[in-house]
């Protein structure tokens, strides 16, 4: 079922919670896509939350880190982590994380999924579509209805289970322990907390989303 298809489990227009979910996916997509531009960095620096709550606390720490570091320092860190050569770098592609190689089966499966859902990636860099930024952007679009109507919750969960849960938590975890990561350590901590929150939510609503609820 495409994101714009009609059906009995088609989602209504996104409410405040879904808009917040979509914005979170876009935040992490943007931070992984490239060194953050001034507007994205300003939005990140504005993040605040309750330090006693896992997700909000990690977002608050990410915001504090964005306020404390310069744009130039964050840009250099991004380049060292994601664009540097050698084994020390982070390779943010699904095929690489799942198989150890680029351009493998996960990329082909993702391309078929994108076609089925009507997903049109807008972060055009010439890179394979299985970059974490493109996948997180696609999830944001499925929630927000960027590709038509908002995707049914069951379709969102299918995409999450196949293309996010399988490897992006490990990517975020790798960022949290990388010796050269400071800002992106905070990105990894917040991203991991967000994906964990999403996974728990999907697990709680899964029977109802798939038409087996009361």
Backbone as CSV, one residue per row, in Angstrom:
resi,resn,N_x,N_y,N_z,CA_x,CA_y,CA_z,C_x,C_y,C_z
1,UNK,0.845,-1.195,0.000,0.000,0.000,0.000,0.875,1.238,0.000
2,UNK,0.647,2.130,-0.916,1.467,3.336,-0.965,1.034,4.313,0.100
3,UNK,1.901,5.332,0.323,1.603,6.300,1.368,0.338,7.076,1.072
4,UNK,-0.052,7.113,-0.189,-1.233,7.888,-0.523,-2.449,7.050,-0.840
5,UNK,-2.367,5.733,-0.599,-3.473,4.860,-0.944,-4.598,4.975,0.057
6,UNK,-5.811,4.761,-0.408,-6.972,4.748,0.487,-7.164,3.345,1.000
7,UNK,-7.698,3.234,2.208,-7.949,1.923,2.782,-8.529,2.084,4.157
8,UNK,-9.006,0.981,4.710,-9.700,1.079,5.976,-8.772,1.450,7.125
9,UNK,-7.420,1.206,6.970,-6.519,1.586,8.040,-5.730,2.837,7.679
10,UNK,-6.203,3.603,6.695,-5.533,4.842,6.346,-5.581,5.810,7.523
11,UNK,-4.422,6.434,7.811,-4.336,7.319,8.968,-5.005,8.648,8.673
12,UNK,-5.556,9.299,9.688,-6.075,10.657,9.524,-4.920,11.634,9.396
13,UNK,-5.254,12.890,9.181,-4.209,13.907,9.142,-3.418,13.869,10.441
14,UNK,-2.102,14.064,10.365,-1.295,13.921,11.581,-1.648,14.950,12.643
15,UNK,-1.789,14.475,13.875,-2.036,15.360,15.001,-0.732,15.842,15.592
16,UNK,-0.787,16.537,16.727,0.428,17.100,17.326,1.500,16.055,17.621
17,UNK,1.091,14.876,18.109,2.078,13.850,18.438,2.799,13.365,17.193
18,UNK,2.041,13.121,16.119,2.673,12.659,14.890,3.522,13.753,14.252
19,UNK,3.090,14.995,14.363,3.925,16.078,13.842,5.249,16.137,14.603
20,UNK,5.193,15.926,15.906,6.426,15.914,16.698,7.313,14.744,16.307
21,UNK,6.705,13.581,16.076,7.485,12.415,15.624,8.175,12.711,14.300
22,UNK,7.414,13.261,13.371,7.981,13.581,12.059,9.130,14.575,12.184
23,UNK,8.955,15.577,13.028,10.008,16.584,13.205,11.262,15.978,13.825
24,UNK,11.086,15.024,14.734,12.248,14.356,15.316,13.004,13.561,14.260
25,UNK,12.277,12.828,13.429,12.941,12.092,12.354,13.696,13.050,11.428
26,UNK,13.077,14.191,11.117,13.740,15.164,10.252,14.964,15.772,10.925
27,UNK,14.885,16.000,12.232,16.035,16.529,12.962,17.234,15.598,12.818
28,UNK,17.045,14.322,13.123,18.165,13.382,13.047,18.602,13.141,11.602
29,UNK,17.665,13.181,10.676,18.021,13.086,9.266,18.957,14.223,8.868
30,UNK,18.582,15.446,9.253,19.396,16.595,8.899,20.772,16.555,9.528
31,UNK,20.850,16.112,10.778,22.137,16.073,11.469,23.058,15.002,10.901
32,UNK,22.491,13.941,10.337,23.304,12.890,9.733,23.611,13.153,8.268
33,UNK,22.810,14.001,7.646,22.956,14.249,6.211,24.223,15.036,5.886
34,UNK,24.529,16.048,6.697,25.632,16.967,6.407,25.917,17.770,7.668
35,UNK,27.037,18.478,7.703,27.243,19.390,8.841,26.053,20.336,8.937
36,UNK,25.485,20.509,10.122,24.244,21.293,10.225,24.423,22.739,9.795
37,UNK,23.504,23.188,8.935,23.466,24.591,8.527,23.016,25.433,9.714
38,UNK,23.219,26.749,9.650,22.877,27.602,10.807,21.450,27.442,11.306
39,UNK,20.471,27.292,10.394,19.086,27.173,10.861,18.853,25.860,11.603
40,UNK,19.421,24.774,11.116,19.271,23.491,11.807,20.021,23.511,13.134
41,UNK,21.193,24.129,13.141,21.953,24.210,14.383,21.207,25.050,15.418
42,UNK,20.568,26.128,14.968,19.787,26.964,15.886,18.601,26.181,16.446
43,UNK,17.933,25.410,15.597,16.804,24.594,16.060,17.273,23.543,17.063
44,UNK,18.450,22.969,16.820,18.995,21.979,17.741,19.356,22.628,19.073
45,UNK,19.955,23.812,18.998,20.350,24.521,20.219,19.143,24.916,21.069
46,UNK,17.979,25.017,20.449,16.769,25.407,21.181,16.129,24.240,21.919
47,UNK,16.637,23.026,21.724,16.044,21.857,22.372,16.250,21.920,23.877
48,UNK,15.194,21.683,24.614,15.248,21.624,26.062,14.268,20.563,26.534
49,UNK,14.536,20.007,27.690,13.632,18.983,28.197,13.936,18.650,29.632
50,UNK,13.159,17.726,30.162,13.304,17.288,31.537,14.465,16.299,31.626
51,UNK,15.496,16.673,32.389,16.683,15.825,32.487,16.389,14.475,33.117
52,UNK,15.243,14.337,33.798,14.901,13.082,34.454,14.237,12.083,33.508
53,UNK,13.893,12.529,32.314,13.245,11.651,31.347,14.239,11.304,30.243
54,UNK,14.295,10.047,29.862,15.335,9.570,28.959,15.389,10.343,27.646
55,UNK,14.270,10.381,26.904,14.276,11.025,25.606,14.423,12.532,25.748
56,UNK,13.587,13.146,26.578,13.655,14.598,26.728,14.985,15.030,27.324
57,UNK,15.514,14.228,28.236,16.806,14.552,28.813,17.923,14.502,27.786
58,UNK,17.898,13.494,26.921,18.940,13.386,25.901,18.808,14.491,24.855
59,UNK,17.577,14.884,24.532,17.382,16.008,23.616,17.874,17.307,24.241
60,UNK,17.656,17.458,25.541,18.133,18.645,26.234,19.661,18.705,26.216
61,UNK,20.306,17.564,26.424,21.771,17.516,26.385,22.285,17.815,24.974
62,UNK,21.576,17.343,23.967,21.949,17.657,22.594,21.840,19.152,22.349
63,UNK,20.774,19.770,22.834,20.613,21.204,22.696,21.730,21.959,23.388
64,UNK,22.096,21.524,24.586,23.177,22.188,25.317,24.490,22.063,24.568
65,UNK,24.735,20.895,23.995,25.964,20.683,23.232,26.007,21.599,22.008
66,UNK,24.867,21.773,21.350,24.803,22.657,20.182,25.050,24.105,20.583
67,UNK,24.620,24.488,21.767,24.854,25.858,22.235,26.311,26.089,22.622
68,UNK,26.966,25.036,23.107,28.323,25.185,23.619,29.394,25.112,22.531
69,UNK,29.097,24.408,21.433,30.101,24.220,20.387,29.874,25.197,19.248
70,UNK,30.942,25.538,18.540,30.824,26.425,17.397,30.399,25.636,16.167
71,UNK,29.816,26.348,15.222,29.430,25.704,13.966,30.643,25.091,13.277
72,UNK,31.767,25.767,13.336,32.981,25.251,12.686,33.447,23.958,13.348
73,UNK,33.408,23.909,14.679,33.845,22.702,15.380,32.944,21.523,15.030
74,UNK,31.642,21.761,14.949,30.710,20.686,14.596,30.932,20.239,13.161
75,UNK,31.195,21.187,12.275,31.456,20.825,10.878,32.701,19.947,10.773
76,UNK,33.764,20.333,11.473,34.985,19.524,11.431,34.743,18.131,12.003
77,UNK,33.947,18.066,13.072,33.653,16.760,13.657,32.872,15.893,12.680
78,UNK,31.882,16.479,12.015,31.112,15.722,11.024,32.034,15.178,9.937
79,UNK,32.890,16.037,9.424,33.788,15.622,8.341,34.730,14.516,8.796
80,UNK,35.239,14.615,10.018,36.133,13.575,10.521,35.409,12.243,10.699
81,UNK,34.163,12.306,11.175,33.419,11.084,11.449,32.887,10.415,10.191
82,UNK,32.283,11.213,9.310,31.527,10.645,8.194,32.220,10.735,6.840
83,UNK,33.158,11.633,6.705,33.810,11.820,5.408,35.271,11.416,5.418
84,UNK,35.805,11.118,6.600,37.204,10.716,6.688,37.414,9.320,6.133
85,UNK,38.636,9.057,5.774,38.988,7.757,5.231,39.469,6.839,6.357
86,UNK,39.388,5.543,6.112,39.917,4.593,7.080,38.848,3.982,7.957
87,UNK,39.275,3.065,8.816,38.354,2.295,9.639,37.752,3.110,10.772
88,UNK,38.346,4.262,11.090,37.862,5.047,12.219,36.565,5.773,11.914
89,UNK,36.224,5.897,10.630,35.040,6.652,10.250,33.751,5.873,10.450
90,UNK,32.639,6.595,10.344,31.296,6.019,10.439,30.721,5.947,9.030
91,UNK,30.241,4.770,8.647,29.704,4.541,7.310,28.180,4.391,7.439
92,UNK,27.410,5.470,7.243,25.989,5.473,7.632,25.041,4.916,6.578
93,UNK,25.328,3.718,6.092,24.502,3.101,5.054,23.964,1.764,5.538
94,UNK,22.698,1.502,5.225,22.060,0.272,5.671,22.786,-0.960,5.149
95,UNK,23.136,-0.970,3.873,23.817,-2.139,3.314,25.101,-2.442,4.074
96,UNK,25.856,-1.399,4.382,27.119,-1.602,5.077,26.896,-2.151,6.481
97,UNK,25.934,-1.600,7.192,25.699,-2.048,8.562,25.125,-3.454,8.611
98,UNK,24.295,-3.803,7.648,23.634,-5.106,7.688,24.522,-6.208,7.110
99,UNK,25.275,-5.899,6.035,26.051,-6.934,5.346,27.551,-6.738,5.424
100,UNK,27.999,-5.518,5.770,29.430,-5.241,5.759,29.933,-4.710,4.435
101,UNK,29.046,-4.575,3.456,29.433,-4.101,2.123,28.398,-3.095,1.627
102,UNK,28.847,-2.230,0.714,27.953,-1.255,0.094,27.200,-1.900,-1.072
103,UNK,26.054,-1.296,-1.446,25.291,-1.679,-2.635,24.836,-3.137,-2.592
104,UNK,24.444,-3.594,-1.414,24.023,-4.979,-1.274,22.498,-5.078,-1.214
105,UNK,21.994,-6.260,-0.844,20.564,-6.562,-0.865,19.715,-5.534,-0.121
106,UNK,20.127,-5.033,1.049,19.272,-4.046,1.729,18.984,-2.812,0.883
107,UNK,19.932,-2.384,0.057,19.705,-1.230,-0.813,18.643,-1.557,-1.854
108,UNK,18.731,-2.730,-2.464,17.739,-3.121,-3.464,16.349,-3.217,-2.832
109,UNK,16.278,-3.776,-1.615,14.991,-3.883,-0.932,14.436,-2.508,-0.589
110,UNK,15.314,-1.600,-0.170,14.869,-0.244,0.156,14.335,0.457,-1.079
111,UNK,15.002,0.299,-2.200,14.539,0.936,-3.436,13.152,0.419,-3.808
112,UNK,12.902,-0.879,-3.631,11.568,-1.416,-3.915,10.542,-0.846,-2.939
113,UNK,10.929,-0.729,-1.684,10.017,-0.155,-0.695,9.685,1.286,-1.027
114,UNK,10.708,2.062,-1.373,10.477,3.454,-1.766,9.508,3.529,-2.938
115,UNK,9.686,2.661,-3.911,8.809,2.670,-5.080,7.376,2.306,-4.680
116,UNK,7.235,1.288,-3.842,5.899,0.857,-3.418,5.171,1.947,-2.640
117,UNK,5.920,2.697,-1.819,5.314,3.709,-0.961,5.243,5.080,-1.618
118,UNK,5.805,5.207,-2.789,5.805,6.505,-3.451,6.758,7.501,-2.818
119,UNK,7.800,6.995,-2.151,8.757,7.868,-1.469,9.692,8.497,-2.487
120,UNK,9.842,9.807,-2.368,10.760,10.541,-3.241,11.758,11.272,-2.352
121,UNK,12.977,10.771,-2.304,13.990,11.383,-1.458,14.333,12.772,-1.983
122,UNK,14.496,13.721,-1.063,14.832,15.090,-1.460,16.253,15.471,-1.092
123,UNK,16.898,14.680,-0.243,18.279,14.974,0.120,19.189,14.363,-0.935
124,UNK,19.277,15.009,-2.081,20.027,14.464,-3.204,21.511,14.782,-3.049
125,UNK,22.321,13.753,-2.849,23.763,13.930,-2.714,24.530,13.063,-3.698
126,UNK,23.831,12.247,-4.462,24.502,11.294,-5.319,24.864,10.016,-4.580
127,UNK,24.567,9.949,-3.275,24.860,8.763,-2.482,23.754,7.728,-2.675
128,UNK,24.031,6.457,-2.340,22.964,5.450,-2.358,21.811,5.856,-1.451
129,UNK,20.619,5.386,-1.777,19.421,5.781,-1.047,19.378,5.242,0.375
130,UNK,20.258,4.257,0.700,20.176,3.667,2.031,21.030,4.408,3.059
131,UNK,21.373,5.660,2.770,21.994,6.516,3.784,20.975,6.724,4.910
132,UNK,21.448,6.729,6.144,20.540,6.891,7.284,19.694,8.147,7.158
133,UNK,20.272,9.233,6.639,19.524,10.486,6.517,18.327,10.332,5.596
134,UNK,18.499,9.617,4.484,17.408,9.432,3.535,16.313,8.548,4.126
135,UNK,16.706,7.527,4.873,15.724,6.620,5.464,14.917,7.330,6.549
136,UNK,15.589,8.114,7.394,14.875,8.845,8.439,13.975,9.918,7.835
137,UNK,14.428,10.550,6.763,13.595,11.535,6.073,12.346,10.863,5.498
138,UNK,12.517,9.668,4.941,11.373,8.947,4.384,10.362,8.615,5.477
139,UNK,10.843,8.188,6.643,9.936,7.886,7.745,9.173,9.131,8.162
140,UNK,9.849,10.262,8.208,9.170,11.522,8.536,8.071,11.813,7.525
141,UNK,8.360,11.575,6.251,7.378,11.830,5.208,6.185,10.900,5.269
142,UNK,6.421,9.636,5.631,5.319,8.696,5.765,4.373,9.127,6.885
143,UNK,4.942,9.633,7.972,4.123,10.078,9.100,3.346,11.341,8.741
144,UNK,4.029,12.286,8.073,3.437,13.596,7.812,2.547,13.634,6.574
145,UNK,2.620,12.600,5.723,1.839,12.616,4.495,2.525,13.363,3.367
146,UNK,3.841,13.431,3.406,4.604,14.145,2.377,4.389,13.543,0.999
147,UNK,4.159,12.246,0.933,4.061,11.551,-0.353,2.614,11.276,-0.745
148,UNK,1.685,11.962,-0.115,0.263,11.757,-0.359,-0.449,11.907,0.964
149,UNK,-1.213,10.913,1.334,-1.826,10.891,2.660,-0.840,10.303,3.663
150,UNK,-0.992,10.622,4.957,-0.152,9.946,5.955,-0.281,8.433,5.836
151,UNK,0.842,7.740,5.949,0.811,6.281,5.831,0.076,5.674,7.010
152,UNK,-0.680,4.592,6.797,-1.286,3.881,7.923,-0.214,3.470,8.922
153,UNK,-0.595,3.358,10.167,0.359,3.007,11.203,1.022,1.661,10.913
154,UNK,0.273,0.737,10.342,0.849,-0.572,10.006,1.964,-0.427,8.973
155,UNK,1.792,0.463,8.000,2.836,0.698,7.002,4.041,1.385,7.618
156,UNK,3.773,2.321,8.528,4.879,2.966,9.238,5.701,1.923,9.996
157,UNK,5.008,1.017,10.674,5.723,0.012,11.451,6.495,-0.938,10.555
158,UNK,5.920,-1.320,9.429,6.639,-2.190,8.496,7.935,-1.532,8.039
159,UNK,7.857,-0.242,7.695,9.048,0.473,7.243,10.059,0.574,8.383
160,UNK,9.573,0.894,9.568,10.443,1.009,10.735,11.150,-0.321,11.006
161,UNK,10.392,-1.410,11.004,10.964,-2.718,11.323,11.995,-3.164,10.293
162,UNK,11.749,-2.862,9.034,12.632,-3.351,7.979,13.850,-2.469,7.770
163,UNK,13.686,-1.160,7.894,14.760,-0.264,7.467,15.327,0.644,8.561
164,UNK,14.769,0.630,9.748,15.281,1.471,10.830,15.716,0.628,12.019
165,UNK,14.807,-0.164,12.553,15.109,-0.943,13.759,16.276,-1.896,13.553
166,UNK,16.473,-2.368,12.329,17.480,-3.386,12.050,18.917,-2.888,12.160
167,UNK,19.109,-1.550,12.113,20.509,-1.111,12.114,20.752,0.303,12.642
168,UNK,19.792,1.190,12.553,20.047,2.574,12.963,20.324,2.685,14.470
169,UNK,19.713,1.859,15.347,20.148,1.905,16.747,21.635,1.609,16.914
170,UNK,22.176,0.690,16.106,23.604,0.393,16.182,24.435,1.568,15.693
171,UNK,23.976,2.243,14.641,24.655,3.441,14.166,24.718,4.492,15.271
172,UNK,23.594,4.754,15.916,23.589,5.740,16.994,24.487,5.290,18.145
173,UNK,24.458,4.004,18.457,25.314,3.487,19.518,26.791,3.682,19.181
174,UNK,27.152,3.456,17.932,28.541,3.654,17.510,28.970,5.107,17.690
175,UNK,28.050,6.030,17.454,28.367,7.440,17.652,28.610,7.749,19.126
176,UNK,27.873,7.097,20.007,28.007,7.411,21.433,29.355,6.991,21.988
177,UNK,30.025,6.032,21.363,31.299,5.534,21.893,32.493,5.905,21.026
178,UNK,32.256,6.625,19.938,33.371,6.973,19.056,34.298,7.960,19.773
179,UNK,35.601,7.715,19.766,36.514,8.588,20.524,36.593,10.017,20.010
180,UNK,36.208,10.249,18.762,36.279,11.597,18.202,34.938,12.335,18.255
181,UNK,33.917,11.698,18.806,32.584,12.305,18.809,32.348,13.080,20.097
182,UNK,31.906,14.309,19.946,31.474,15.141,21.066,30.029,15.562,20.804
183,UNK,29.852,16.409,19.796,28.488,16.771,19.399,27.732,15.539,18.925
184,UNK,28.394,14.711,18.113,27.693,13.550,17.567,27.549,12.422,18.574
185,UNK,28.270,12.485,19.676,27.959,11.589,20.782,26.585,11.945,21.342
186,UNK,26.331,13.248,21.482,25.018,13.698,21.953,23.932,13.358,20.937
187,UNK,24.242,13.477,19.647,23.292,13.066,18.605,22.967,11.580,18.751
188,UNK,24.011,10.770,18.965,23.805,9.336,19.104,22.949,8.977,20.307
189,UNK,23.195,9.636,21.435,22.419,9.360,22.641,20.949,9.734,22.448
190,UNK,20.717,10.917,21.866,19.339,11.358,21.646,18.656,10.503,20.584
191,UNK,19.378,10.181,19.522,18.801,9.357,18.470,18.437,7.973,18.965
192,UNK,19.319,7.376,19.768,19.035,6.048,20.314,17.806,6.083,21.213
193,UNK,17.688,7.130,22.032,16.528,7.245,22.925,15.251,7.421,22.124
194,UNK,15.317,8.188,21.037,14.127,8.398,20.220,13.693,7.106,19.528
195,UNK,14.641,6.390,18.933,14.293,5.147,18.245,13.752,4.120,19.239
196,UNK,14.308,4.077,20.443,13.796,3.168,21.461,12.359,3.530,21.831
197,UNK,12.088,4.827,21.937,10.724,5.274,22.240,9.762,4.866,21.131
198,UNK,10.179,5.042,19.890,9.354,4.641,18.754,9.096,3.132,18.760
199,UNK,10.132,2.366,19.035,9.968,0.915,19.023,8.984,0.467,20.096
200,UNK,9.102,1.023,21.291,8.171,0.658,22.366,6.742,1.032,21.989
201,UNK,6.575,2.199,21.365,5.232,2.638,20.978,4.641,1.701,19.927
202,UNK,5.435,1.306,18.945,4.942,0.385,17.926,4.560,-0.953,18.548
203,UNK,5.352,-1.430,19.498,5.061,-2.707,20.129,3.748,-2.650,20.915
204,UNK,3.464,-1.501,21.490,2.252,-1.358,22.284,0.987,-1.288,21.432
205,UNK,1.102,-0.674,20.251,-0.096,-0.480,19.431,-0.169,-1.466,18.270
206,UNK,0.806,-2.342,18.141,0.883,-3.209,16.971,-0.372,-4.017,16.704
207,UNK,-0.957,-4.733,17.671,-2.169,-5.520,17.334,-3.298,-4.653,16.814
208,UNK,-3.517,-3.487,17.424,-4.602,-2.620,16.985,-4.301,-2.040,15.610
209,UNK,-3.029,-1.654,15.358,-2.648,-1.078,14.068,-2.876,-2.057,12.943
210,UNK,-2.758,-3.356,13.239,-2.899,-4.360,12.194,-4.301,-4.963,12.156
211,UNK,-5.229,-4.302,12.844,-6.627,-4.720,12.746,-7.018,-5.847,13.650
212,UNK,-6.183,-6.098,14.713,-6.507,-7.194,15.622,-6.861,-6.690,17.013
213,UNK,-7.069,-5.385,17.116,-7.389,-4.824,18.410,-8.846,-5.019,18.753
214,UNK,-9.220,-4.567,19.947,-10.629,-4.738,20.355,-11.537,-3.881,19.526
